[in-house]
Amino acid sequence: MDRDFLIDLFSHFGPVTIRRMFSGYGISADGTNFALALRSGLYFRADDQTIPRFEAEGSEPFRYQKRTRTVTVAAY
């Protein structure tokens, strides 16, 4: 995903800020980061209320591989 695609994708949210983050982009509105676009995936910030809803739709948390283990970032 490129920056222009993300700006267009979230245009209905109002003005969004797209910043380089890790190997992708952090997406925020009104100073609140609400999503990450990494590789070919889009990961939304999650909490105790939204995690069950994301899981019901088949979503999984953001994970990345370190040399000796897999790290799960439960917030996305």
Secondary structure by P-SEA (a helix, b strand, c coil): ccaaaaaaaaccccbbbbbbcccbbbbbcccccccccccccccccccccaaaaaaaaccccbbbbcccbbbbcccc
